[in-house]
Amino acid sequence: MEKSEEEVIRRSEPESIVSITVGSFMSTLLTARPKKLRESISRLSLDSQKGSSGSVDEALWFLQKCVNDAVERDEAMDELLVPIIEHTLRFKDGKHSNRAMILLNWLFQDEVLFQGVSRNLCEVISRKEDRFLALGWCLLIRSLVESEDTGDQGFWNGIREKHSMFLEIVSSCVRPLLIIVRKGSILQDGYEVPSRLSVSAADCLLSITGALAKSNDAPANRPKPSTTITGPHQPVALIPNISEKKIKQTSRPEDATSETNFILWNHLEELMRLVQGLFAWNRKTRVLHAKGLNKVLRWLEELKEHHGGSQREAVTEVSTGGALLLSSCWKHYSVLLHMEDQKFSKTSKELLEQYLSGIKYYSESYPSDTKTGGIETQKFFLNCLCLLLGRFEGKKFESILSEFGMKLVPCLLNQLRSNNEEISEGVVAIFKEVISKLQSQSGDSFSDTMCLDVVIPSLLHLLDERDGAAKAVSVLLADYCSKNADNSCLSEVLQRLVSGTTVQRLNSMDVISEVILMSKDSFPSHIPWKEIADCLLKCLGDEETYIRKQTSELLKSIEPSFVLPELVTLVYSTNGNVQSSATETLFGVLKHHKEDSDVVCMLLTCLSNLDTSQSHGHPTEGSTFDSDRVLKLIPEWARSVQNWGSLIGPLLDKMFLEPSNAIMVRFLSCISEHLADASDMVLLHVLSHMKEQDKMDGNFINMSKSSSDETNVEKSLFDHLCPLLILRLLPQRVFDDIDSSTIYGRFLRGDSVNEYRDIKFKDCQCIAAFLFERAFSKFEFEEVRKLAAELCGRIHPQVLFPTVLLQLEKATELQDSVKIKACLFSICTSLVVRGREAFSHSVTPKIRKVLEKILLWPSDKDEISKVQHGCIDCLALMICAELQHPESSKTPKGEKLRTTRKDTSGASSDSVLDYTINCLTEDRSDCSSMPEPNTEHSVGEKPFPIPFRLCMANVLISACQKITESAKKTFARKALPPLVHSLKFISAREVRAACIQVLFSAMYHLKSTLLPFASDLLKLSLRFLEQGSEKEKLAGAKLMASLMASEDVILERISEGLLEARSVLSKAALSDPSQDVREVCDKLLACITPS
């Protein structure tokens, strides 16, 4: 009756009044003291009558009625459940937080109400989008799932008895929870930072899945506790064997509870995504824990791969082995992966004991065992250890180490000897975390003692063997050394590297390699790099090839100032291994720093210092210095340089600062082609330096000649030589660019070469003007003038020849021997460098006339004689250039002289060879322009002075010495016939003797080229031996000697005349009035007389 009345009241009341009533009753229940709430529940049963108005008993009765009605009508229970969820959130950390649990436990005692409340509770998270409500929901569900582990199991029988069914129901919330987890983080400095809700959702998800994993262990199958090995230590293969795929598929049992065995497996994909999120959250702040998470993720992926198929498939298609394996491991992992766990501090030590015991048991009982899962189980426990230790912070970590350190360290060291890469990786990660945490507590006596007296010595001891443990420890010690300011460990490693056993040296080299690899980008200042470099340099002579090669590789990464000085010295070691390794290393260092000008300059300084030490009589002990041993590496290094712009300026500046440094000159010559490729930069740099140089005057020259301060004079000399030396290093192609304003400046317009003037650099600031000024200056060092004149010869003939002609004419007029020699030197250089192309310039005949004028000067002074020798060489080079085949011209292809005279290869009017021969052989005065062939001499013609004609003979002799191979036949064909013929008519004995001397020189230098003239030359020599003057006889004897000393073809050609020659020689040797002639003939006679 009362029940019907209540139904009428509730149906007739407006919905708002009902809501107020429900809220009032829920408030009464959720504000009651837990003890009173329990007492009221104990007095009531679910079918009791309504209590007194406003009491807890009445509120309980009303709650029961509302829930029952909602279940019967299949209505939502939000008005009842939302206050419970909000209460859970409000009192999550207080002493009243279990009121909601008390109420739910009471409701869960009824099967029907349990089903309704549980399903409605699960629907709230999907139906409501309130973040605070979701947070409270996560806390409440986690409490319900984990309530099985709370005390007073008798009171909580409602939750405990329905726990398995509740898990199955709440497992439907896995995906909604995962959505909250995946969406609940923000990106901060490149790392994901979780929200409070996402953390709570992740923990709730872990609790649900962890409980599902534990529920698969039937009570009857759970192992009994053991004093030695506990339940978690049952063999489990973390990476399943392929054979597991062959496990017989099981059909679904009819017992409905067996379905929970596969609920967790069906959520494998969600577990993987959950672990991915946890890894992203932990990878910055909890490195070791994140490493463990990464291994868990890999294991889940491998589990899915090895057991195949989708986890959504029917149970009959699910691998039983995969599901059982997942449950077996996840019940441990789920405990360790919680972001927030109030019980963790209470259980962590017990877990640590379990994992250490498990690792020890399986490493001793199943060493190297993969068939029964021994190694895989060791990996599992080791990863649990990573996850566990990775959660400890600060003093808690120190406390754990103080209690378990002496167990932990030996256990981990033993694992390193397993030679399993994954185990070693996990152990190294743990040790790295241990060392890092101890270092962060540096200054604390326990931390320092634990690190320096226990951990590090134990790790160093493993370097005494060459095995997997040593390999793993190498990385660990390197990480410690690279971060620790106390270098005692590093010093010990370096000591082993230098003086340890072979194994110790090899392992120490691995440690140092890792230190350098870890630090090469930042080069921390606390690391003693100089000490490391010195030890490595000593290893270049190690008997182990690996150590030598690794040393060579490592030295490239160390600060060059620590390496280069000693390394350059070692290149000159008398020890073959040291020298070879040092050379290879030096090249590696150069190539590693290929565009670092400081490194290249440092190398040159080291070489210069060694060179200076050697020249002062202080050679490096046990070595011999030869700069080529280092400089031979430069061309190959230069080919690797991409950007010369960063090198050229500093290198040239160093050259200007050290102008007397021969090493610098040799180095620049090694890279001359590369300098030419960047010639604009080089020339501008040189030009800029030239502008800053002081010009010399007469006072300075006089002072330098009389000054006792040789050092300053020498410095000034090299300062002036320096830019010239740099220009000399540049290939000819740089000067071939006639359009270069840097080289030729105003000379390109021609206004600087139309009339004579003193060339001043300040008036025409270009390279050519600078060279001309240095070459033609009255006040300049002789060495500078000579080098400048030589470089003038590289200037394009279009600029050079007109300029030099004007200077030569004026200097001849003034008999300025200094300027004449400079002009001659530049012309000779141009003829050598450019050959016929230079000779073909239109002013060449004018230059020849000036040379003729100089050769006609009386040679009564030494300076005049030197100038005339220069003219002789210049004319000889003109002959060589004239006879040069046009195709062999040294001017680059496509480059044509813009001012040339008509090609005269087929005419003789401008032929210097014909001119020279005629001046030598003709008894007339005007030979400056050659007469037409067969022209008769005029009656009143005055013969050339004998000295001038002898100069012409010397021109031909010099030409014989300088003539190229390709021009020898042409020279012989043009020169010998007129010379031989003229000997019949020349009246002056000195000239005849000179002509024979020319023939002798031709025979000596042209050899078999003169085969057609061999017989005539023999007859000529015999004629002068019989009838000539003493000089002619001596010249004839020398000609005969050169014939007899020639190739076999020559001897064969003159063999018929040797009988007559023997008769003439015999007569001269006995009766010639000149003793010199007799001696020479006697020697020649001995050569052709059979013994």
CORCOR-V535709 format. One line per field, one symbol per residue. psi: psi as a letter, one per 20 degrees, with the letter a starting at -180 (. if undefined). burial: # if it has 9 or more other C-alpha atoms within 8 Angstrom, else .. A space follows every 10 residues. Layout:
psi = ???
burial = ???
This chain:
psi = ghghhhgggh hhqqhhhggh gghghhgggi iqphghgggg hhhqrijrqp aqpirhgggg gggggggggh ghilrqkhhg hghgghgghh khjrijijgh hgghhghihp gghggggghh hhhghhhpjp hhghghgggg gggggjihir alhghkhggg hjgghhghgi hijgghhhgg ghikqqpokj qppqrgghgh gghggggghg hhghiioqhh ipqqqqhgpr gijqppohoq qhhhhjpppq qpqhphhihh hjgghikggh gghghgghgh hiighngggh gghhhgghgg ghggghirrq iirqhijpoh ggghggghhh hgghhiiphp ohighhighg gggggggggg ghhhhlpkoi gjjgghhggg hhhhgghghi iqqchgghgg hhhigigggh ghhhhhjikp ghghgggggg hggggghhhh kphpgggggg ghifgghhgh hijiqnahgh gghggghggg hiiphojhgh hgghghhgja rgghgghhhh ghghghghih hhmqhipnhg ggggghhhih jqipgggggh ghhhhhiqoh higgghghgh hjqioggggg gggggghggg hhlhkohhgg hgghgggggg gggghjkmqp pjqppohhhg hiigghghhi phnihihggh ghhhghhmhj ohhgghghhh khhhhhhkhg gghhgggghh hiqpqqahgg gghhhiqinh ghghghghhh hghhhghhhp qhhgiinijo hhghcihhii iijhqqqppp hhhnnrgggg ggghhjqhnq qghggghggg hhiiqphhgg ggghgghggg hghilnhghg hgggghgggg hggichhghi qhjghhghhg ggghiiqpli qghgggghhh gghghghggg hhipphijqi pqpioqphnq rppkhirjhj ohggggghhh hpmrhnjhpp rqqjpqqqhj ppqqqghghh hhghghghhh hiprgiiggg gghhggghgg hhihhphpgh gghhghhggg hghghicihj ghjgghhghg hhghhhirrg ggggghghgh ghghjarhhg hhhjhhjhgh hhgghgghhh iphphggggg hgghhhhjpp .
burial = .......... .......##. .##.##.### .#.#..##.# #..#...... #...###### ####..##.# #.....#.## #########. #.....#### ##.####### ..##.##### ##.##..... ..######## ########.. ..#..##### .##..##### #.##.###.# ##.##..... #####.#### ########## ######.... ........## #....###.# ...##.#.#. .......### ########.# .######### ###..##### #######.## ####.##... #.#....### .######### ########.. .......##. .#.####### ###..##.#. ..######## ########## ......##.# .#..#..##. ###.#####. ..######## ###.#####. #.....#### ########## .###.#.### ########## ##.#..#.#. ..######.# ..######## ######.### ......#.#. .######### ##....#### ########.# .####.#### ####...### ########## #..####.## ####.###.# #.##....## ..###.#.## #.###.##.. #..#.##### ##.###..#. #.######## ##.###.##. #######.## .......... #......... ..#.#.#### ######..## #..###.... ########.# .##..#...# #..####### #######..# ...####### ########## ########## ##...##.## ########## ########## ####..#### ##.##..... ...##.##.# ########## #####...#. #.....#... ...#...### ##.####### #.##..#..# .......... #..#...### ########## .##...###. ##..##.### .##..#..## ########## ####.##### #..##.#### ######.#.. ########## ###..#...# #.##..##.. ##.######. .#....#### ##.##..... .
